[in-house]
C-alpha cells in the first residue's frame, strides 16, 4: 500500500464520526430500532457495534505497535449486539465514543513510522494480520455500516 493510499484510508477513519452522526440524525427511537435488513441488527445496534468493533480494532492496532506479534482476542459481535447496552440504550453514548476514539485513532495512524506498517499479530480465527490490512478493513467497515443505515433511510423515505 502506498503512503497516499494509507492517508486516504486514515481519512476515512477520521471522517467516520461525521458520517455516522449524519446517518442517524433525526431518527426516532422506533426508526433506530428498525433492522437494516430482515434478520439483521437494528440501526441502534449497528451504531453501538461500530463503537464496540472500532474500540477493539484500536486496541488491537496499539498492541501490534507495542508488542511483538501479539495474539489478539476475538469476540462474538452478535452476542455483544444482543446485550442491553447495545439493544436498548440511546445511540448518543456510542456516537461520543466513536468521535473521541476516531480522533485518537487517526492521530495514532497519521504519526506511525513507516516501519510499523508491516507489524503483525495473530488472530486466532483469521491467522496473521497486519497493520495495513487492519487499516484497510476498518476504513471500509464503518463506511459499509453507514451505507446500511442510509440505504434503509432511503428505502423507508425517512
HELIX and SHEET records of a PDB file:
HELIX    1   1 UNK A    3  UNK A   24  1                                  22    
HELIX    2   2 UNK A   29  UNK A   32  1                                   4    
HELIX    3   3 UNK A   43  UNK A   66  1                                  24    
HELIX    4   4 UNK A   77  UNK A   82  1                                   6    
HELIX    5   5 UNK A   84  UNK A   87  1                                   4    
HELIX    6   6 UNK A   92  UNK A  110  1                                  19    
HELIX    7   7 UNK A  114  UNK A  118  5                                   5    
HELIX    8   8 UNK A  131  UNK A  156  1                                  26    
SHEET    1   A 3 UNK A  71  UNK A  72  0                                        
SHEET    2   A 3 UNK A 120  UNK A 123  1                                        
SHEET    3   A 3 UNK A 127  UNK A 130 -1                                        
END                                                                             
